[in-house]
Amino acid sequence: MKTSFDAGRRTGRRLAAPMTRIVSGCGWLLLLLCSGCALFSPRPEVIHGPERAAVATAFQELHRRQADCHCCIDAAVTVTIRGLLRSGTVAGYLQAMSPSFLRFVGVNPLGQPLLILVSDGHRFQYLAVPEAKEYSGDVRAETFVKYAPAGFRPGEAYFWLTGRLPDGELTVEEVAAGGEDPGYWLTVLGPAGAGQERHRLLFDPAAGLIRRHQVLDGRGGVEMDAVYEQQRAVGAVGCRLPSLIMVTTSRHQGTLRVAFSDWQDQVSLTENDFSFARPPGFEEVEVP
C-alpha cells in the first residue's frame, strides 16, 4: 500500500506530535496506549445462586455476540497524557481492525503529516517524517516492549480499543456486587495460551456493556486498568463503542485519556491498509 501524505483523505489518518528519535517517537506513541500509576483491585461482596448464574450467562452471551462487530474502527481521536515525565494533548485519526491491526497517522496543527505507525500485532512500522527514517521491528523487540504497558498484548489491541475481550473460551470465576458502580464485578479467566490471564470486569448486564477492564497481576493488584465511557452505536449493526477511554497501568507514571469523534459508520479495511511502502529517500532502521 502506498503511503499517502494527504491529510484530507480518510485512508491517511492523523495522530501525534513531532518525534526526533525512536525512544521519544515510537515510545511516546506506545505511551498513548499505556500510562499509569499505583493500581488496586476492588474487593466487593461476592454474589451466589441464581443471580450469579444470570449475570454470568448474560456476560457469555455478550461475548458471543461481539463477533457481529469484528470489522473496523475509523475515527478521529484526541489523546491527553498526564505524567511525571511527559504531558500533552495530540489530535489525529485512528484505524483499527480485529484482532490486532492498528494504524495512526500524525499531523501537526497545519495538517501536515509527521508520522505513521502501523502494526499487525506481530511487527510494526514507524515512519518519522521529520527525520526521513522508517523504524520497523517485532513487537517483542526490547525497545517496543520497554514502552508497552504491563498487561497489554499487541495481538489484542482491537479489543482494548472497543471495550471487549479477545475471542475464545472465557471462564467466569467470580461474580461480585458493583457497589456504587452500575453492574457487577466479574473475575474472568481468559482463553488458554499467552499466560491465560485473569481479568476483572465491571459488567453492566442492563446496558450490555463492559464499563471497566482490569488485568490482574496475580498478587492482588492490577497491571492495567481501562475505563470505558460514553458508548455509542456505530455502523450498520449498531455496535456499541466507547467514545472515551481512560487508562492507567502499573508500569508507567501518569494517566491516558483517549476521546473518539467523527466516527465513520461505513468502514471497509483489509490487512493491506496496515502497512506502507517506505518513501524514496527515507532511511530504514531495524529496531532491536
FIDREN-380847 format. One record per residue (C-alpha): residue number from 1; y, z, x. Coordinates in steps of 0.2 Angstrom, whole numbers, plus 2048, in hexadecimal, padded with zeros to 3 digits. Last residue first. Layout:
! FIDREN-380847
ATOM    n   yy   zz   xx
ATOM  NUM    Y    Z    X
...
This chain:
! FIDREN-380847
ATOM    n   yy   zz   xx
ATOM  288  7EB  85B  852
ATOM  287  7F7  850  849
ATOM  286  7F5  83D  84E
ATOM  285  807  835  851
ATOM  284  80B  823  84D
ATOM  283  81C  81D  852
ATOM  282  826  813  845
ATOM  281  82D  802  84B
ATOM  280  825  7F8  83C
ATOM  279  821  803  82D
ATOM  278  811  80D  82C
ATOM  277  807  807  81E
ATOM  276  805  813  80F
ATOM  275  7F9  81E  807
ATOM  274  7F8  827  7F6
ATOM  273  7FB  818  7EB
ATOM  272  7EB  810  7F0
ATOM  271  7E1  81E  7E8
ATOM  270  7E7  818  7D7
ATOM  269  7F5  81C  7CC
ATOM  268  7F9  818  7BA
ATOM  267  806  823  7B1
ATOM  266  80D  822  79F
ATOM  265  815  832  79B
ATOM  264  821  833  7AA
ATOM  263  828  844  7AC
ATOM  262  83B  845  7AF
ATOM  261  83A  857  7B4
ATOM  260  82F  863  7BF
ATOM  259  835  874  7C6
ATOM  258  82D  87B  7D6
ATOM  257  831  88C  7DB
ATOM  256  82A  893  7EB
ATOM  255  82C  8A5  7F2
ATOM  254  82D  8AD  803
ATOM  253  823  8B4  812
ATOM  252  814  8A9  815
ATOM  251  801  8AE  816
ATOM  250  7FF  8B9  807
ATOM  249  804  8AB  7FB
ATOM  248  812  8A9  7ED
ATOM  247  815  89B  7E1
ATOM  246  820  898  7D2
ATOM  245  81C  889  7C8
ATOM  244  828  881  7BB
ATOM  243  825  872  7AF
ATOM  242  813  877  7AD
ATOM  241  808  869  7A5
ATOM  240  800  868  794
ATOM  239  7F6  858  791
ATOM  238  7FD  84F  782
ATOM  237  7F0  841  781
ATOM  236  7FD  833  783
ATOM  235  806  83C  791
ATOM  234  80E  84D  794
ATOM  233  80E  85C  789
ATOM  232  819  86A  790
ATOM  231  816  87A  799
ATOM  230  825  885  79D
ATOM  229  81D  890  7A9
ATOM  228  80F  891  7B6
ATOM  227  80D  8A0  7C2
ATOM  226  804  89D  7D2
ATOM  225  7FD  8AB  7DD
ATOM  224  7F4  8A8  7EE
ATOM  223  7EA  8B3  7F9
ATOM  222  7E9  8C2  7ED
ATOM  221  7E3  8D3  7F1
ATOM  220  7D4  8DE  7EC
ATOM  219  7CB  8DA  7FC
ATOM  218  7C2  8CA  7F7
ATOM  217  7D1  8C0  7FA
ATOM  216  7D4  8BB  7E8
ATOM  215  7DC  8AA  7E3
ATOM  214  7E9  8AD  7D5
ATOM  213  7ED  8A2  7C7
ATOM  212  7FA  8A5  7B9
ATOM  211  7FE  89E  7A8
ATOM  210  7EE  895  7A5
ATOM  209  7F0  88D  794
ATOM  208  7E8  88B  783
ATOM  207  7F6  892  77A
ATOM  206  7EC  89F  770
ATOM  205  7DF  8A0  77E
ATOM  204  7ED  8A6  78B
ATOM  203  7E4  8A8  79C
ATOM  202  7EB  8B2  7AA
ATOM  201  7DF  8AD  7B7
ATOM  200  7D7  8B6  7C6
ATOM  199  7CD  8AB  7D1
ATOM  198  7BE  8AE  7DC
ATOM  197  7BA  8A2  7E9
ATOM  196  7A9  898  7EB
ATOM  195  7AC  897  7FE
ATOM  194  7AE  884  7FE
ATOM  193  79E  882  7F4
ATOM  192  799  888  7E3
ATOM  191  7A6  886  7D5
ATOM  190  7B2  894  7D3
ATOM  189  7AE  8A6  7CD
ATOM  188  7BA  8AB  7C0
ATOM  187  7C3  8BC  7BD
ATOM  186  7CC  8BA  7AD
ATOM  185  7DC  8C3  7A8
ATOM  184  7E0  8C1  796
ATOM  183  7EE  8BA  78B
ATOM  182  801  8BD  78A
ATOM  181  806  8C9  798
ATOM  180  80B  8DB  794
ATOM  179  7F9  8E0  796
ATOM  178  7EF  8D1  798
ATOM  177  7DF  8DA  794
ATOM  176  7D0  8D6  79F
ATOM  175  7C1  8CA  79F
ATOM  174  7B5  8CA  7AE
ATOM  173  7A9  8BF  7B6
ATOM  172  7AD  8AE  7AE
ATOM  171  7A2  8A2  7B8
ATOM  170  7A9  890  7BB
ATOM  169  79E  880  7BD
ATOM  168  7A8  871  7C4
ATOM  167  7B9  86A  7C3
ATOM  166  7C7  872  7CC
ATOM  165  7D1  87F  7C3
ATOM  164  7E1  87B  7B9
ATOM  163  7F4  87E  7BA
ATOM  162  7F9  86C  7BC
ATOM  161  7FF  86E  7CE
ATOM  160  7F1  879  7D4
ATOM  159  7E5  86D  7CC
ATOM  158  7EC  85E  7D5
ATOM  157  7EB  867  7E6
ATOM  156  7D8  86A  7E5
ATOM  155  7D3  861  7F5
ATOM  154  7E2  868  7FE
ATOM  153  7DA  87A  7FC
ATOM  152  7E7  888  7FA
ATOM  151  7E0  89A  7FC
ATOM  150  7EB  89E  80A
ATOM  149  7F9  893  80A
ATOM  148  7FA  883  816
ATOM  147  806  884  824
ATOM  146  7FA  888  832
ATOM  145  7ED  87D  82A
ATOM  144  7F7  86D  82D
ATOM  143  7FA  871  83F
ATOM  142  7E8  876  842
ATOM  141  7E1  866  83A
ATOM  140  7D6  869  82B
ATOM  139  7E2  85E  821
ATOM  138  7DC  850  82D
ATOM  137  7EA  846  835
ATOM  136  7FA  83C  834
ATOM  135  80C  83C  83B
ATOM  134  816  82C  839
ATOM  133  825  82C  844
ATOM  132  836  823  842
ATOM  131  83F  834  845
ATOM  130  84B  832  837
ATOM  129  83D  82B  82B
ATOM  128  830  839  82E
ATOM  127  820  831  826
ATOM  126  813  83D  823
ATOM  125  801  837  820
ATOM  124  7F3  843  81B
ATOM  123  7E0  844  81C
ATOM  122  7D3  84C  811
ATOM  121  7DB  851  801
ATOM  120  7E1  83F  7FE
ATOM  119  7F2  843  805
ATOM  118  803  83B  806
ATOM  117  814  841  80D
ATOM  116  823  835  80E
ATOM  115  833  839  816
ATOM  114  846  837  817
ATOM  113  849  82A  809
ATOM  112  85B  826  805
ATOM  111  860  82D  7F4
ATOM  110  872  832  7F9
ATOM  109  86D  844  7F8
ATOM  108  85F  841  805
ATOM  107  84E  83B  7FF
ATOM  106  83C  841  800
ATOM  105  82D  838  7FB
ATOM  104  81E  842  7F6
ATOM  103  80C  83C  7F2
ATOM  102  7FD  847  7EE
ATOM  101  7EB  843  7EA
ATOM  100  7DF  851  7E9
ATOM   99  7D5  851  7D9
ATOM   98  7DC  849  7CF
ATOM   97  7EC  83F  7D1
ATOM   96  7FE  844  7D7
ATOM   95  80F  83C  7D8
ATOM   94  81E  847  7DC
ATOM   93  831  843  7DC
ATOM   92  840  84A  7E5
ATOM   91  84B  859  7E6
ATOM   90  84D  866  7F4
ATOM   89  853  878  7F3
ATOM   88  855  884  802
ATOM   87  84E  893  80C
ATOM   86  845  895  81C
ATOM   85  83F  8A3  828
ATOM   84  840  8B2  81D
ATOM   83  83C  8A9  80D
ATOM   82  843  8A0  7FD
ATOM   81  83D  88F  7F9
ATOM   80  844  885  7EB
ATOM   79  83C  874  7E6
ATOM   78  843  868  7D9
ATOM   77  837  85B  7D3
ATOM   76  837  84A  7CA
ATOM   75  827  845  7C2
ATOM   74  817  83A  7C3
ATOM   73  807  844  7C1
ATOM   72  7F6  83C  7BE
ATOM   71  7E6  839  7B5
ATOM   70  7DA  847  7B3
ATOM   69  7E1  84D  7A2
ATOM   68  7D1  84A  797
ATOM   67  7C7  853  7A4
ATOM   66  7D1  863  7A0
ATOM   65  7C6  864  790
ATOM   64  7B8  86D  799
ATOM   63  7C4  87A  7A1
ATOM   62  7CB  87E  790
ATOM   61  7BA  880  788
ATOM   60  7B5  88C  796
ATOM   59  7C5  896  793
ATOM   58  7C1  897  780
ATOM   57  7AF  89C  783
ATOM   56  7B5  8AA  78F
ATOM   55  7C2  8B0  782
ATOM   54  7B5  8B1  774
ATOM   53  7A8  8BA  77F
ATOM   52  7B4  8C7  784
ATOM   51  7BA  8CA  772
ATOM   50  7A7  8CB  76D
ATOM   49  7A3  8D9  779
ATOM   48  7AD  8DF  788
ATOM   47  7BF  8DF  78E
ATOM   46  7C4  8E7  79F
ATOM   45  7D5  8F0  7A0
ATOM   44  7E1  8E9  7AD
ATOM   43  7E0  8EB  7BF
ATOM   42  7ED  8DE  7C6
ATOM   41  7EA  8D6  7D7
ATOM   40  7F7  8D8  7E4
ATOM   39  802  8CD  7EF
ATOM   38  80D  8D0  7FE
ATOM   37  818  8C0  800
ATOM   36  817  8AE  7FE
ATOM   35  81B  89C  801
ATOM   34  80E  88E  7FF
ATOM   33  810  87D  7F7
ATOM   32  821  879  7FD
ATOM   31  81C  881  80D
ATOM   30  811  872  810
ATOM   29  821  868  80F
ATOM   28  829  873  81D
ATOM   27  81A  871  828
ATOM   26  81B  85E  826
ATOM   25  82D  85F  82C
ATOM   24  831  86F  836
ATOM   23  820  86E  83F
ATOM   22  81F  85B  840
ATOM   21  831  859  847
ATOM   20  842  855  841
ATOM   19  841  855  82E
ATOM   18  84F  852  822
ATOM   17  84C  859  811
ATOM   16  840  857  803
ATOM   15  839  84C  7F5
ATOM   14  83A  83B  7EE
ATOM   13  82F  82F  7E6
ATOM   12  82B  81D  7EA
ATOM   11  820  815  7DD
ATOM   10  82D  81B  7D0
ATOM    9  83A  80F  7D8
ATOM    8  84C  814  7DA
ATOM    7  849  81B  7EB
ATOM    6  845  80A  7F2
ATOM    5  83E  80E  803
ATOM    4  82D  807  7FE
ATOM    3  81E  809  809
ATOM    2  811  7FB  807
ATOM    1  800  800  800
